[in-house]
Amino acid sequence: MTSRTDPTADVLVIGAGPTGLLLAGDLAAAGVRVVLLERRARESNLTRAFAVHARTLEMLDMRSVAEQLLATGVLVSSARLFGKARLDLSGLPSRFPGVLITPQYETERVLEERAVKLGAEIRRGTEVLGLRQDADGVDVDVRTDTTDEPSGDASGSGGTATLRARYVVGADGVRSTVRQALGIPFPGKSVLRSIMLGDVRLAAPPREMPVFGNVAEGICLILPFGDGWYRIIAWERHSDVPADAPVELEDLRAITRAAFGTDFGAHDARWTSRFHSDERQAPRYRDGRVFLAGDAAHVHSPAGGMGMNAGLQDAANLGWKLAAVLAGRADDALLDTYHDERHPVGALVVRLSGALLRVAVADSTVVRGLRRGAAAVLRYVPRMTRRPALLVSGLGIRYPAPPGAHSLTGSRAPDLPLVEVPDGPTRLYEALRAGRYVQVLPRGAAPGDPVAERERDVITVTRADARQQSLLVRPDGYVAWASDDGATGAVPPPGAVPPSRV
């Protein structure tokens, strides 16, 4: 029997992966009624993603959970690319100079605990069947009490219902029901088939990790989780078995031995999987009152470990904008900037990860020679890796700025030290935990009008260094306005689009 209820929430988020969980937590923190729908009746042990990059850790720091996640894994500051070439992350301009290696389920656990604590409601065992939208909201048809297995039709156990919300966000993965219901295409192609994953114990681990090998038989990457478990990612060059074919421990051992001359005593696999790597991107991330985020909007090669991070950055960009519009502090045009800002980043990640993958797997004589030459250059000129490191880590990502804007507009705001006040923040990222615009003034600058700041949902802090630069920082940690002469920023009034709008 199908029933229709009163509006269920201001925002329905579809999919309880990392992207959906971060978004639900951000919305709940802003006082938005948010319900997160997840088809799986139980938590999944799926752990394909393993890398949490520096910019994502900064975003988690702005939400007071970075240290909690850091305790679950290993922060790696250097990685061998090929031969003797290394990608050095130790010099990244961040409190987190490296990449955190931790299972995806740990990231999900930390984000779910935060979301629930802040008031988000999570409904598991709820499968989205379709949706319709009008000028005032979105109706979402669901079936409850589903099994963990994907179904090919609308039959099955449980009842059906129609939920309603003012906005819907599809964070439901590469096979997104939300995207399909909107009729949004997902153009692209498979670039690497039958990649094997396994979490194993190693009797004799490599002395340095991550470690990468490329041989005639295929490629192999080994990473540490820091708790005695190791991730093996392997691909057999001449194998093309289906993505649902089982992965045996011996399959992983064989390609590891071929790549490194030993399998390091791999044993006790607790989880294995196989998947095909696609490069796809939706042409639009917004359709009326419905948005796409994470893998529902873009998928790409696992090279560089950027996938989950890109989705989390989508959520961080969209959450504060939805909250501002729902609270009446901004008009609907602000929501268009989500696509304007995140779609180019998604395209960049697809290109960058694809290039890394093609270099990694290529086995021609020419490419091997180019890799050796590049290794020699990178070994002796390490600054050549700075730009790639900034892009892969997310620290180098910036959003478009209007003509004539300050050079910092649209860029990541660094975690500036602040003048200490009683019970106040000591760093910019601590100030951003309030989920509001932060105006950063140089020492000695005249304070702003407290009443006006409250009306515009802005807080003002004073930088502790001697620079006379003022900044207006968005809730997601990007610069909306800057001045080199200590002037006060043009704080957006209620209903205005922030200065970084293109």
Secondary structure, 3 states (H helix, E strand, C coil): CEEECCCCEEEEEECCCHHHHHHHHHHHHCCCCEEEEECCCCCCCCCCCCEECHHHHHHHHCCCCHHHHHCCCEEECEEEEECCEEEECCCCCCCCCCEEECCHHHHHHHHHHHHHHHCCEEEECEEEEEEEECCCCEEEEEEECCCCCCCCCCCCCCCEEEEEEEEEEECCCCCCHHHHHHCCCCCEEEEEEEEEEEEEEECCCCCCCCEEEEECCEEEEEEECCCCCEEEEEEECCCCCCCCCCCCHHHHHHHHHHHHCCCCCEEEEEEEEEEEEEEEECCCCEECCEEECHHHCEECCCCCCCHHHHHHHHHHHHHHHHHHHHCCCECCHHHHHHHHHHHHHHHHHHHHHHHHHHHHHCCCHHHHHHHHHHHHHHHHCHHHHHHHHHHHHCCCCCCCCCCCCCCCCCCECCCCEECCCCCCCCEHHHHHHHCCEEEEECCCCCCCCHHHHHHCCEEEEEECCCCCCEEEECCCCEEEEEECCCCCCCCCCCECCCCCCC
